[in-house]
Amino acid sequence: MLLRELLKGIRIEEIHGSALVDVQQLSLDSRTCTQHSLFCAIIGTAQDGHAFIHAAIMNGAIAVVCERLPKDLSDGVTYVKVRSSAQAMGEIASGFYDHPSRQLTVIGVTGTNGKTTVATLLFELLIHLRYRAGLISTVENRINETSIPSTHTTPDVIELNSLMRRMVDEGCTYCCMEASSHAITQHRISGIQFAMGIFTNITHDHLDYHGTFEKYIKAKKAFFDGLAKNTITLVNADDPYADRVIEGSTVTKRSFGLRTKADFSCNILSNGFSGLELNIDGRIIHTKLIGAFNASNIVAVYAAAILMGLDKEVVLRKMPELEPPRGRMQCTQLNNGVIGVIDYAHTPDALSNVLQTLRAIKEPEQRIITVVGCGGDRDKEKRPKMGKIAVEQSDVTIFTSDNPRSEDPQEIIRQMTDGITTTDRIFSIVDRKEAIHKACALARHGDIILVAGKGHEPYQEIKGKRIGFDDAQVLRHFLA
């Protein structure tokens, strides 16, 4: 495709060289550039792509999009200077793949908790209703029945548009995707046309990246600010920040909720390890998910389906068939009567929600044994909060390593236990496998073991390496 075509609609500050060069590949990484590549130099949190412009050209790049022009310009290379490389690349990638989001009904889900569950359940519902659909999520990317491993909650702009192009080519009419705050601020969803935006909630998370809670809210708000006027927004009326994130937006606004008056609501009739019984729009349905927070996710999915024009009766009939995403309140009734629960809860709010749910549905004699840690190189402020929640809402707490990354896991545990004065019913075991083993050794018939923090992840990140580790497999092994 000619560079001139890719640059349509983009605000260009300077251009040096011909706009008639033929671009055959897009790249954000100089190492992946080949002949006829367009390289985009993006300023990231760890590295500045401008430092790799020469390397990209040496590997074959014939065009460069950048915010700062190099001192020496290479002959035969076209340089395009723009105000924001990341934002421009979103538009370029969309054009390169023939604007696939315009050929799909794209539903974007953002929020601290619930993104994966809402996006996955909505995708599952569409598949059950025999629509062809795609999913972009933390757990996996899907194109109809084909699963594609996921490396980020939201892929980079090139991978995102490439995935959507495949969805269109394989007959998909819908795409359900998570939109993380990182992706929003880094313009990874720039150029994507959304038909609907869903807001689940916002709580303490990612302050290591955003700096302050106020900036985190603004990142979520930026998603809704960028939606076109004909887009539908669906927000959680129970969340105190719902009005903030859509303030000033001119889109069509709808709401869902459990406690607050909303356009779509439901009542919880029963909540147990076998699932939720709900009254939605006058119909009683049973779902395989548990917990009030999942009732909120379910009504969000129902609301989105109705707003998309799907038949109410058909939707309600299919919802009991939906399975919870892997690693999200994943319950296993083990042979010895112990109940194992794997959950991705890695924020104070998410951990509290899971523990409150388990406390609400357990029998008095059942104990909750929680195995929990915190990720390294991430928001440190939440560590003592999560430690306090775990101790206060569990009968036994075992602090362990999560994904320590470059940090000392023992120091992370120390920060989690900072301010906790009691040592009763508390253990600190750095080795995650040994921590789960300890929980299994302590468990009596009927007890509940919650292993929190990693959910679907089949690895641990330690000192720059990903080492195979699956919470569910390890838990089943020790309780086999």
N, C-alpha and C positions, 0 to 999 in steps of 0.2 A: 504494500500500500504506500502511496506517495506521502511523504512527510507533510506536504501541503494540506492533504485531506485530514490528517491526524490533528493538525493545529487549528482546525476550524473552531471558532468560538472561544479560543484560549487567548487571554490577554498577554500579549508578548511585549516585553520591554525592549529587547534587541534581538536581532537575528543576523548571524554571520555565516555565509555560505548559501548553498542552493536549497530551496524547499521542495525541489523536484526529485530528491533522492528516494530510492525505493527502500522502505523499512520492512524487514521480514521477521524481526523478532524484537521484543521489548525486554529490558533487563534493568533490575535495581542493584545487581551484583556484577561488578566488573569481571569476575571470574567466569561468569556464564555467558559473557558476550561472545558472539561469533560474527562472521561476515554479515553485513547489512543489519546490524543491531542498532537500536536506539537505546542509549544508556541514560538513565535519569539519576542525577546526583541529589540525593535526599539527605538533609541534615538530621541524623538520628540522635538518640539519647547516648549511645556509646561511640558511634563513629560518624564522620562527616563524609558523605559520598563524593564531595568535591575533591577529596584527596586521592580518589581512585579514577579520575577522569582519564588520565594518561594511560593507566593500565587497561581501561575499557577500550580505548582507541587501539592500543597495541594488540588487543584480542579481536579487533575487527569492527568495532563500533563506528558507524558513519554519521551518527547524529547524537548530540548531547543536549539534554535539557538540564538547566542549572539555574541557580540563583546568583552565582558569582562566576564571571568568565575567567578562565585561566589567563595567566600573563602571556603565554605563548600559544597561539592558535595553530592547530595542525592543518596543513593543506588537505583538501578533499573531505573535510569533516564539517558538518553544519552544527553551529552552536545556537541554541535557543535560550535566551535569558528571560526568566519569568519571575514573578514575585514569590510564588510558592511552588517549588518543584513537586511536592507531594500532591497538592491540589490539582496541578496541571496534569500529573501522571494519571490521576483518576479519570479525567476526561479523555486523555489519549488512549488509555487501556480500553475504555468503553468503546471508543470509535474503532480501535484496532480489531476488536472482536464483534463489530457490527451491532453495538448497543444491545447486548442480550437482555439486560434488565427491562428494557422497554417492551420486550416480547414475552415477558413473564409477569405474573402477579406476585410481586415481592413483598413479603411481610417481614419487617425488621423488629426484633425484640431486644430491648435494652433494659438495664436495671442491675442492681447488685446481685440479687438472688432470683432464681426462677427462670432465667433466660433459657438455659438448656432444656428444662422441663417443658416450658411453654412452646418453644420452637419445635422440639421433638414430638410432643403430643399432637400438635397441629399438623405436622408432616405425616405422622402415623394415621391421623384421622382422614386426611386426604387420600392416602394410599388405600385405607379400608373402604373409602367411598369410590375407589377405582379411578381416581385421578392420577395422572403422571406428575410427579413432584420431585423437588430437590430439597436437601437439608444442608445447612452450613452451621456447624455447632462445635462446641468444645470437645465433645465426645467423639464425633465422627462427621464426615461429610457423606451425603448420600445422593445418588442420582437414581431414582426409582429404587430398585432392589440392590443396586451396586453400592458397596461401602468403600469409601476412600479415607485413609487415615488422616486425622486432623492434627496439625502442629500448633495452631493458634485458634483462639476463640473466633476471631475474624481474620481470614487470610489477607495477604497483601493485595494491592489493587490488580496486579497482573493475574495472580492465581485466582482471585475472586471472579474476575471477568471471564477467565478461561473456564472455570467451573460452570458459570452461568451459560456460557456458549455451548458447553457439552449438554447441559440440561435442555436447552432449546433444541439442539440437534437430535436429542433422544426423545423429543415429544413432550417434554414437561411444560405445564402451563402455570405451575406455582413454584415458588421458592420460599422456604421458611428459613430465616437466618438470624443468628445472634449478632448484635452490634455492641461490641465492648467499648468502654470509655477510651481505652488506648487507641482502638481503631478509629473512633470518632475524631479525637484530637490529632491523630497522625494522618488524617484524610484518606484512610484506607477504604472508606465507603464513598469517597468523592466520585461523582459521575453515575452512581447507582440510582435508578428511579424506583422509589418505594410506592406501593399502593396503600400500605398500612404501616403504622409505627405503634408498637405496644410498649408501655412502661409498666414494669412489674413492681419495683420499689427501689429505694436507695438507702443504704446504711453504710457504716464505717468500713471502707476498703480502699485499697490502692493509693493511700496517702503517700506512700513511698514514691509514687510516680507523679501524682497531681499536686502534692505539697500540702494543700488544705482541703477541708471538706467542701468549702465554698467553690473551689475550682473543680472539684469532682462533680458537684451539682451542675456547674456551668457546662462541663463536658457532656453530660447527659442532655442538658437543655439544647446544646448545639445540634444534636441529632434532630430534634423536633423543629428547631429554627430552620433547618435546611430542607425540610419537606415541602413539596409543591402544594399549592392551594387545594388541589383536588384529592389530596391524601387524607385518609382517615386516621385519627389518633385514638388509641384506646388506652386509658390510664387506670391505675389502681386507686380507686376513691378512698381506700383505707389508708393510703400512704400520705403522711403530712406534706410531702414535697410534690405531690402530683400536680397541683396548680402551678407551682414554680416552674416545672420543666416545660409546660406548654404555655406559659405566660407570654402574651403577645403574638402567639401563633394564630394564623388565619385559617388553619385546616379545620376539617370537620371533627368535632370532639365528642367522644363517647367514653363511658366509664364502666368499670366492673368493681364489685366489692362484696364483702361478707358482712361488715358491721355498719358501713356508711351507705346512705341512700345513693343508688347508682342506677345506670341504665340497665345493667345486667347484674343480678345477684343470685345467691343461693343460700339455703339453710343446711347446716350439717345435722343429719338425723342420727348417725352413729359413726364412730371412729374407732377402728380396731386393727389388729395386725392383719386381718383378712382384707382390709380396705375401708373406704369411705362410703357411706350411704348419704346421698344428697337429694335435696329437693331443688331442682332447677326449673324455673318457669312452670311450676305446677306439676312437673313430672319427677317421680322418684327413680333415681338410678343408683346402681352400685358400681364403684370403680375399684381398681386394684391398687390405687395409690392411698397412702395414709397421711394423716396430719392436716391441721387447719390450713397451713401454708400451701399444701397441695390442693385443698379445696379452692383456694384463691387462684392457683394456676389453672385448675380445671375450668372454672367459670370464665377465666380469661380466654381459654381456647374455645369454649362454647360461644362467647361473645364475638370473637374474631371470625368464627365460622359463619355465624348469622349475618354479620356485617359484610362478609364476602358474598352473601346471597345464597348460601347453602340452605337446604330444607331443614327446618327445625326438627321435625319428627325423625328424619333419617339420621341427623347428627346425634340426637339423644339416644337413638337405638344403637349406634355404633360406639359411643363413648365408653361403655363398660368393657369393650374389648381392648382398650388402649393399655399398653404396658409402660411402667415407669422407665425412664432412661437408665442405662447401666451406671451404677455408682451413685444413684440418687434415691435415698431411702430404700436401698436394695435389701430386702429382708429374706433371711434363710432360716427355716425351722430345722434345726439340726437333730440328729438321731437321739441324742441324750437329753432332749427337751430344752436345750439352750437355744435362744433366738439370737442369730447374728444379724447385725445391721451395718451395712457399708454406706457411708454418705460422704459427699464431697465437701461438707460444711467446713469452710476455712476462714469464716468471718465470725465475729462475736454474735451477730444477729442470727446467722444461719445455724451456728452451734446451739444457741439458745432455743431456736425454733424446733430443732430435732429433739433435743433433750426434753423440752416441754411436751412435745407430742408423745414421746415414749412414756413420760411420767403420767400423762393423762389416760393412756390406754392400758397400762400395765396393771397387774393384780398387786395388792398390798405386799404379798410375800416375795414378789419378784424384785431383784436388785438390778440396777443399771451399772455396768462396769464400762467405763469410757477410756478408750485409748486415743490420745490426741497429741498433736504437735503443731508447730507453726513453720511455715516456709522461710528459708534463709533469703537474704538480699531482698526482702520485701518489707512492707509496713511494720515497724517495730512497736508502734503504739497499741496495736491490737493484742499483742502477746499477753500482757498481764490481764487484760479484759477476758480473753478466752480462757486463761487459766482459772480465773475466779468463777466464771460461768460453769466450767467443767466440774470444779470441786463442789460448788453449791448445789448443782442439779444432778450429781451422780452419787451413787453409793460408794463406789470405788473409782479412783482416777489414776490412770497410768500415763505419765507424761513421757513422750518419746520423740524420736526424730521424724520429720516430715520429709520435705525436700530441702536439706540444709544448704545446698548449693555451695557457696564459698565460705559460709560461716561455720563456726564451731557449734555443733548441735547441743553440746552440754551448756553453752552460754545461752542458746535460744531457750532451753528448758529452764535455766535459771531466771530468765526474764519473764517466762510464763508463770513461774511460781513466786515472783516478787510480790510481797504484800500478803501472801498466804501464811498465816501463823500456825495453823494446825498441820501436823504430819500424819494424823490418823487417816487411814484408808487412802494414802497417797504414795505412789511409787514413781521413781524416775529411772527409766531404762532407755538408754540412748539407742540401742539396737532395736529397730522396729519389729523385726521378726521375734526377738525375745520378749518384747513388750506384749505382742499379741499372744505369745505362748503363755506368759504370766496371766493374762486375762482369762485364758481358757482353763488354766490350772486352778484359778480362784472361783470359776463359775460353778454354781450349783444348778440342779435341775430347775428349769424355768427361768433362770436368770437371762438378762439381755446384755449382750456385748456390742457396744457401739464402737466401730473403728472409723474415726472421722478424719477428714482433711484431704484425702487423695482420691476417693471415689473410684472413677473409671480408670485412673492412670495406672498403667502396667509397669511402672518404673519408679526409682528414686533418683533424684539429681544430687550427686555428691562430687564436689571438686571438679566440676566441668564435665562429668560423665553421667550418662543415664544407665543405671544398673537395674536389670529386670526385677520387678517386685510388684505383686498383685495382692492387695489386701484380702480380697474375697478368697483367693486360692489358699493363702497362708492360713486364714481363719478356718476354712473347711478342712485343711490338712490336720491342724491340731485338734479339731473336734470330730474328726472322722470316726 
